[in-house]
Amino acid sequence: MGKLVVSLDGVVIKEVQITKDKTTLGRRPYNDIVIDNLAVSGEHAVLQMVGADVFIEDLNSTNGTYINGKAIKKQLLADNDTVEIGKYKIKFLLNDGGDYEKTMILKPGSGAPPNLGLTSSFGSLGNAAVIGPASIKVLTGAAAGREVSLTKVVTTLGKPGVQVASITKRPTGYVFAHVEGGQRPSVNGIPLTGESIALRTGDLIELAGTQMQFIQG
């Protein structure tokens, strides 16, 4: 059984275990894997599991679907194949021996909601995966005062096409990363220079013109 690792500019955004016979990918919110980017069609591609094999088929998307740099209509996925959709890269892995943290793997049959890429299911990893709950409190703008619990493995924040960042829940804590946008978000007034930064309770985040505070515990 394979899994997909979705990344943008080298930053892993989400991981999805393939557990269904048919898994849809696109910009619309009803897809199993949602990539909210204008380069991605509303219904871009579908993955079909036939026995132990996984096929990917382009659904006449505007910008096409590529595997290892070549445009495809329908193709069987092999281990370590890289699917390219716009600027996004989706690596197909048949086993867990990749370069990515095993703590991010979604447990098959965990009863996760349809959008598997944004669910929190660490499986049986023991105490290593137990960290305190956290939330983001919006301080400015129309949503000021709103508090969002970080219950998912990956939570994306911001305005698609303008500035987007992600907060990833790891066994060691929460990590903040820049996803897209020409201007980088800032933490405690300092623009994010590297790929990601560990968050601590009380940290002030500025993203797409909105200030918010990270609260843990």
HUVEN-V67977 format. One record per residue. N is the residue number from 1. SS is DSSP state (H for helix, E for strand, - for the rest). PHI is phi in whole degrees, 0 to 359 (NA if undefined). D_FIRST is the distance of its C-alpha to the first C-alpha in Angstrom with 1 decimal. Layout:
N_SS_PHI_D_FIRST + N_SS_PHI_D_FIRST
This chain:
1_-_NA_0.0 + 2_-_264_3.8 + 3_E_219_7.0 + 4_E_244_10.5 + 5_E_243_13.7 + 6_E_267_16.8 + 7_E_222_20.1 + 8_E_224_23.7 + 9_-_54_26.2 + 10_-_83_24.0 + 11_E_261_23.6 + 12_E_289_20.1 + 13_E_264_20.5 + 14_E_202_17.3 + 15_E_232_13.6 + 16_E_227_11.3 + 17_E_277_7.9 + 18_-_274_6.7 + 19_-_239_7.5 + 20_-_252_10.2 + 21_-_296_11.2 + 22_E_225_13.3 + 23_E_235_13.3 + 24_E_265_16.7 + 25_E_226_18.0 + 26_E_176_21.7 + 27_-_277_24.7 + 28_-_291_25.6 + 29_-_294_24.8 + 30_-_275_23.3 + 31_-_290_20.2 + 32_-_292_16.8 + 33_E_244_16.9 + 34_E_261_20.7 + 35_-_241_22.3 + 36_-_275_26.0 + 37_-_213_27.6 + 38_-_294_30.1 + 39_-_285_28.5 + 40_-_258_25.5 + 41_-_288_26.4 + 42_-_304_26.3 + 43_-_235_23.6 + 44_-_271_22.3 + 45_E_206_19.1 + 46_E_225_16.4 + 47_E_254_12.7 + 48_E_241_12.0 + 49_E_262_9.0 + 50_E_240_10.7 + 51_-_65_9.3 + 52_-_266_6.5 + 53_E_266_8.3 + 54_E_236_8.7 + 55_E_256_12.4 + 56_E_241_14.5 + 57_E_231_18.1 + 58_E_284_21.1 + 59_-_262_23.1 + 60_-_54_26.5 + 61_-_291_26.2 + 62_-_295_29.4 + 63_-_258_28.2 + 64_-_83_25.4 + 65_E_238_21.9 + 66_E_240_21.6 + 67_E_237_19.1 + 68_-_52_20.6 + 69_-_89_23.9 + 70_E_247_24.2 + 71_E_293_24.5 + 72_E_228_22.2 + 73_-_256_22.4 + 74_E_210_19.1 + 75_E_206_16.9 + 76_E_284_13.7 + 77_-_275_11.7 + 78_-_251_11.7 + 79_-_305_10.6 + 80_-_75_13.3 + 81_-_298_14.5 + 82_E_247_16.6 + 83_E_270_17.2 + 84_E_245_20.7 + 85_E_229_22.2 + 86_-_62_25.7 + 87_-_271_25.9 + 88_E_272_22.3 + 89_E_242_19.6 + 90_E_238_15.9 + 91_E_270_13.9 + 92_E_262_10.4 + 93_E_237_8.7 + 94_-_274_6.1 + 95_-_227_7.6 + 96_-_264_10.2 + 97_-_269_13.1 + 98_-_284_14.2 + 99_-_274_17.6 + 100_-_263_16.7 + 101_-_295_17.5 + 102_H_292_15.0 + 103_H_293_17.1 + 104_H_269_15.7 + 105_-_291_12.1 + 106_-_275_11.9 + 107_-_284_11.4 + 108_-_299_9.3 + 109_-_69_12.2 + 110_-_272_14.8 + 111_-_72_16.8 + 112_-_288_16.7 + 113_-_295_18.9 + 114_-_306_17.8 + 115_-_280_18.1 + 116_H_298_15.1 + 117_H_293_16.1 + 118_H_239_19.3 + 119_-_247_18.5 + 120_-_252_19.2 + 121_-_208_16.9 + 122_-_272_17.0 + 123_-_71_15.8 + 124_-_265_18.0 + 125_-_256_19.4 + 126_H_71_22.9 + 127_H_289_25.9 + 128_H_298_24.5 + 129_H_262_23.0 + 130_-_268_26.1 + 131_-_231_28.3 + 132_-_293_31.0 + 133_-_294_30.7 + 134_E_216_31.8 + 135_E_209_33.1 + 136_E_243_34.6 + 137_E_253_38.1 + 138_E_280_39.5 + 139_-_258_43.0 + 140_-_229_44.3 + 141_-_86_44.0 + 142_-_296_43.7 + 143_-_262_41.0 + 144_-_306_43.1 + 145_-_96_42.8 + 146_-_285_39.3 + 147_E_239_36.9 + 148_E_245_33.1 + 149_E_284_31.0 + 150_-_267_28.1 + 151_-_266_25.6 + 152_-_266_22.5 + 153_-_298_20.5 + 154_E_232_21.9 + 155_E_245_25.1 + 156_E_261_26.6 + 157_E_229_30.4 + 158_E_115_33.0 + 159_E_241_33.9 + 160_-_306_31.6 + 161_-_87_33.4 + 162_-_249_35.8 + 163_E_200_34.2 + 164_E_229_30.9 + 165_E_226_29.7 + 166_E_228_26.9 + 167_E_241_27.0 + 168_E_253_24.0 + 169_E_272_23.9 + 170_E_238_23.3 + 171_-_302_24.2 + 172_-_269_27.4 + 173_E_145_28.4 + 174_E_251_28.2 + 175_E_240_28.0 + 176_E_256_29.6 + 177_E_221_28.7 + 178_E_281_30.2 + 179_E_253_27.9 + 180_E_208_30.3 + 181_-_117_34.0 + 182_-_293_36.9 + 183_-_260_38.3 + 184_-_275_36.5 + 185_-_291_36.6 + 186_E_236_38.7 + 187_E_237_38.6 + 188_-_55_42.0 + 189_-_83_43.7 + 190_E_250_42.0 + 191_E_302_39.7 + 192_-_290_36.3 + 193_-_261_36.6 + 194_-_274_33.4 + 195_-_287_29.8 + 196_E_204_29.7 + 197_E_214_32.0 + 198_E_286_31.7 + 199_-_264_33.4 + 200_-_237_36.1 + 201_-_302_37.6 + 202_-_96_40.4 + 203_-_300_39.1 + 204_E_260_40.3 + 205_E_250_38.0 + 206_E_242_39.5 + 207_E_216_37.2 + 208_-_52_38.3 + 209_-_79_41.7 + 210_E_244_40.7 + 211_E_261_41.2 + 212_E_214_39.0 + 213_E_238_38.9 + 214_E_271_36.0 + 215_E_233_36.7 + 216_E_237_34.9 + 217_-_93_35.9
